[in-house]
Amino acid sequence: MSDKIDTFDGPHVRFARSATRHRISKDCIRHVIANYRVRFEESPPETEGARARATRIVYVGDDDRGRALEVMAIDGERGELLVIHAMTLRERYRKLYEDRR
């Protein structure tokens, strides 16, 4: 059974400033979260601050233009999803992305 969100009526999404640093729009980010190809949890690097130490939820998928993206979020304090990172898919997640084609 898949936990994929077919329509975006899932969790409320908020965006940290860092979420759009790589010029990925909030609409593109929402699209990847709603239509991801791969979703998994990842432990953060040990060198980061308290907020950054939260387990990251990684979404890998295509935006509405077919561009492969990676989106990282953490669970927010009020049950929302807080997006902290989004960018064009890097090599480190490429195999996961390709394996789900």
C-alpha positions in Angstrom: 0.0 0.0 0.0 1.4 3.4 -1.0 1.2 6.4 1.3 1.4 8.7 -1.8 -0.9 11.7 -1.7 -3.1 11.8 -4.9 -4.6 15.2 -4.3 -3.1 17.9 -2.1 -5.5 17.7 0.8 -2.8 16.3 3.0 -0.9 18.1 5.8 -0.7 21.9 5.9 2.6 23.0 4.4 4.7 25.9 5.6 8.0 27.0 4.1 11.2 28.0 5.8 13.2 30.8 4.0 15.7 28.1 3.0 13.0 26.2 1.0 13.1 28.6 -2.0 16.9 29.4 -1.9 17.4 27.5 -5.1 14.6 29.3 -6.9 12.1 26.4 -6.8 8.6 27.8 -6.5 6.2 26.9 -3.7 3.8 25.5 -6.2 6.5 23.2 -7.7 7.4 22.1 -4.2 3.7 21.3 -3.4 3.4 19.4 -6.6 6.4 17.2 -5.7 5.0 16.5 -2.2 1.6 15.6 -3.7 3.0 13.5 -6.5 6.3 12.2 -5.3 8.1 9.2 -6.8 10.0 8.3 -3.7 9.5 9.4 0.0 11.8 8.4 2.9 13.1 9.6 6.2 16.7 10.7 6.6 18.8 11.5 9.7 20.3 15.0 9.6 24.0 15.7 9.8 25.3 15.7 13.3 26.9 19.1 13.0 23.7 21.1 12.7 21.7 23.0 15.3 18.7 21.8 17.3 16.0 22.5 14.8 18.1 21.0 12.0 18.5 17.8 14.0 14.9 16.8 13.4 14.4 13.7 11.1 14.0 14.9 7.5 11.3 13.7 5.2 12.7 13.6 1.7 10.4 13.7 -1.3 11.9 13.0 -4.8 9.8 13.5 -7.9 8.9 15.6 -10.8 7.4 19.1 -10.7 4.5 19.9 -13.1 7.0 20.7 -15.8 8.7 17.3 -15.6 11.8 18.7 -13.8 13.3 16.2 -11.3 13.4 17.7 -7.8 14.3 16.9 -4.2 12.3 18.4 -1.4 13.1 18.1 2.3 10.7 18.8 5.1 10.4 18.2 8.9 7.4 17.8 11.0 6.3 21.1 12.4 5.3 21.9 15.9 1.6 22.0 15.1 1.4 18.9 12.9 2.2 20.8 9.7 5.0 19.9 7.2 7.8 22.5 7.3 9.7 22.5 4.0 13.3 23.4 4.6 15.0 22.6 1.2 14.1 22.2 -2.4 16.4 22.0 -5.5 17.0 20.2 -8.7 17.7 16.5 -8.1 21.3 15.8 -7.0 23.3 12.7 -7.9 23.0 11.4 -4.3 19.3 10.7 -4.9 19.4 9.9 -8.6 19.5 6.1 -8.3 16.4 6.1 -6.0 14.6 8.3 -8.5 15.6 6.1 -11.5 14.7 2.8 -9.7 11.1 4.0 -9.3 10.5 4.8 -13.0 
